[in-house]
Amino acid sequence: MSGMTFLWPSVLISLAALPVLILLYLSLQRRKRRILEKLGGLGLLQQSNNRNLAVRSNIPTLLFLAGLALLLIAMARPRTEVSLPKIQSTIILAFDVSGSMGAEDLKPNRMEAAKLAARGFIERQPAAVLIGVVSFSDGGFTVQAPTDDRQSTLDAIERLKPTRGTSLANGIVVSLNTISTSLEGETTYYGSEATPTSPTPTPLPTGTYLPAAIILLTDGENTSDSDPLKAALAAADRGVRIYTVGVGSPAGIDLEVEGFIVHTRLDEPTLKQIAAVTGGAYFNAQTEEDLQNIYSQIKPQLIIKTEKMEVTALFAAAGMLVFLIAGLYSLFWFSRLP
């Protein structure tokens, strides 16, 4: 623990009463000692017993003053920084909603298979994991801000439908902005076209990771001018891992879109690079079972988080314990309470 602060620091003024009490006690002890010395001079008391009694009699009082000091500090409501291990994570499910996600090589189609696997993943996560949903095609949108409300997340996924082209960069950037907003209200630092704005955030040291991750599900190749690797480097600088999930075959598939036959294929090299530069991992899912297995490998992080905690109860308990010790000591030696 470090960095002690107080919610009611004005209460600490009461500690100034302790020196006054100590001086008053010493004055009373000197007076009592003079009386005992007179009695000893008359032969009414043994000096050795007198000295031993005086030493023992001071201990309960000193303990009482220490307990009082602890209780006065507790009244000021002390807080300190503590490092606590906890399961905590923010996960963004970034869904490619390009038209090719309607392909039926996964049953009933790629989009529905991805949704089904995502539902199972969401339902298995502990309550401390916040899950958000982003959809991207040639643009990107936050469909659901990170939340522990599982039903809201499931409803957001259910609303996703295939639309147009694919911009991996926009999927990454919108996910980063969603994480940034979620983590203590930080300011958005990248625009919709994955270009840095001023001021640019200071990159975290290499190998440093936030308790946040992006799961990027896509079945096609990037069809936008925005560079997905530039967006991935932004994620790496921010300490956000990206797990890329390629849905479908690298060989590609022919799809009929608005009366035209379009060949779409999985750009595995780009997805592997995105994962590599961010410290994540790439997975290929060619079947519904592959998707289920992929999600089972992505776990929330156990982190050590420093946070302010009020320790009033700790000081109050310590004060009461010292009072109890003082009382027991006094009862044992003098058969009375201090």
Secondary structure in CASP SS format (residue, H / E / C, confidence):
PFRMAT SS
TARGET T0000
AUTHOR 0000-0000-0000
METHOD secondary structure of the structure
MODEL  1
M C 1.00
S E 1.00
G E 1.00
M E 1.00
T E 1.00
F E 1.00
L C 1.00
W C 1.00
P H 1.00
S H 1.00
V H 1.00
L H 1.00
I H 1.00
S H 1.00
L H 1.00
A H 1.00
A H 1.00
L H 1.00
P H 1.00
V H 1.00
L H 1.00
I H 1.00
L H 1.00
L H 1.00
Y H 1.00
L H 1.00
S H 1.00
L H 1.00
Q H 1.00
R H 1.00
R H 1.00
K H 1.00
R H 1.00
R H 1.00
I H 1.00
L H 1.00
E H 1.00
K H 1.00
L H 1.00
G H 1.00
G H 1.00
L C 1.00
G C 1.00
L C 1.00
L C 1.00
Q C 1.00
Q H 1.00
S H 1.00
N H 1.00
N H 1.00
R H 1.00
N H 1.00
L H 1.00
A H 1.00
V H 1.00
R H 1.00
S H 1.00
N H 1.00
I H 1.00
P H 1.00
T H 1.00
L H 1.00
L H 1.00
F H 1.00
L H 1.00
A H 1.00
G H 1.00
L H 1.00
A H 1.00
L H 1.00
L H 1.00
L H 1.00
I H 1.00
A H 1.00
M H 1.00
A C 1.00
R C 1.00
P E 1.00
R E 1.00
T E 1.00
E E 1.00
V E 1.00
S E 1.00
L E 1.00
P E 1.00
K E 1.00
I E 1.00
Q C 1.00
S E 1.00
T E 1.00
I E 1.00
I E 1.00
L E 1.00
A E 1.00
F E 1.00
D E 1.00
V C 1.00
S C 1.00
G H 1.00
S H 1.00
M H 1.00
G H 1.00
A C 1.00
E C 1.00
D C 1.00
L C 1.00
K C 1.00
P C 1.00
N C 1.00
R H 1.00
M H 1.00
E H 1.00
A H 1.00
A H 1.00
K H 1.00
L H 1.00
A H 1.00
A H 1.00
R H 1.00
G H 1.00
F H 1.00
I H 1.00
E H 1.00
R H 1.00
Q C 1.00
P C 1.00
A C 1.00
A C 1.00
V E 1.00
L E 1.00
I E 1.00
G E 1.00
V E 1.00
V E 1.00
S E 1.00
F E 1.00
S C 1.00
D C 1.00
G C 1.00
G E 1.00
F E 1.00
T E 1.00
V E 1.00
Q E 1.00
A E 1.00
P E 1.00
T E 1.00
D C 1.00
D C 1.00
R H 1.00
Q H 1.00
S H 1.00
T H 1.00
L H 1.00
D H 1.00
A H 1.00
I H 1.00
E H 1.00
R C 1.00
L C 1.00
K C 1.00
P C 1.00
T C 1.00
R C 1.00
G C 1.00
T C 1.00
S C 1.00
L H 1.00
A H 1.00
N H 1.00
G H 1.00
I H 1.00
V H 1.00
V H 1.00
S H 1.00
L H 1.00
N H 1.00
T H 1.00
I H 1.00
S H 1.00
T H 1.00
S H 1.00
L C 1.00
E C 1.00
G C 1.00
E C 1.00
T C 1.00
T C 1.00
Y C 1.00
Y E 1.00
G C 1.00
S C 1.00
E C 1.00
A C 1.00
T C 1.00
P E 1.00
T C 1.00
S C 1.00
P C 1.00
T C 1.00
P C 1.00
T C 1.00
P C 1.00
L C 1.00
P C 1.00
T C 1.00
G C 1.00
T C 1.00
Y C 1.00
L C 1.00
P C 1.00
A E 1.00
A E 1.00
I E 1.00
I E 1.00
L E 1.00
L E 1.00
T E 1.00
D C 1.00
G C 1.00
E C 1.00
N C 1.00
T C 1.00
S C 1.00
D C 1.00
S C 1.00
D C 1.00
P H 1.00
L H 1.00
K H 1.00
A H 1.00
A H 1.00
L H 1.00
A H 1.00
A H 1.00
A H 1.00
D H 1.00
R H 1.00
G C 1.00
V C 1.00
R E 1.00
I E 1.00
Y E 1.00
T E 1.00
V E 1.00
G E 1.00
V E 1.00
G C 1.00
S C 1.00
P C 1.00
A C 1.00
G C 1.00
I E 1.00
D E 1.00
L E 1.00
E E 1.00
V E 1.00
E C 1.00
G C 1.00
F E 1.00
I E 1.00
V E 1.00
H E 1.00
T E 1.00
R C 1.00
L C 1.00
D C 1.00
E H 1.00
P H 1.00
T H 1.00
L H 1.00
K H 1.00
Q H 1.00
I H 1.00
A H 1.00
A H 1.00
V H 1.00
T H 1.00
G C 1.00
G C 1.00
A C 1.00
Y E 1.00
F E 1.00
N E 1.00
A E 1.00
Q C 1.00
T C 1.00
E H 1.00
E H 1.00
D H 1.00
L H 1.00
Q H 1.00
N H 1.00
I H 1.00
Y H 1.00
S H 1.00
Q C 1.00
I C 1.00
K C 1.00
P C 1.00
Q C 1.00
L E 1.00
I E 1.00
I E 1.00
K E 1.00
T E 1.00
E E 1.00
K E 1.00
M E 1.00
E E 1.00
V C 1.00
T H 1.00
A H 1.00
L H 1.00
F H 1.00
A H 1.00
A H 1.00
A H 1.00
G H 1.00
M H 1.00
L H 1.00
V H 1.00
F H 1.00
L H 1.00
I H 1.00
A H 1.00
G H 1.00
L H 1.00
Y H 1.00
S H 1.00
L H 1.00
F H 1.00
W H 1.00
F H 1.00
S C 1.00
R C 1.00
L C 1.00
P C 1.00
END
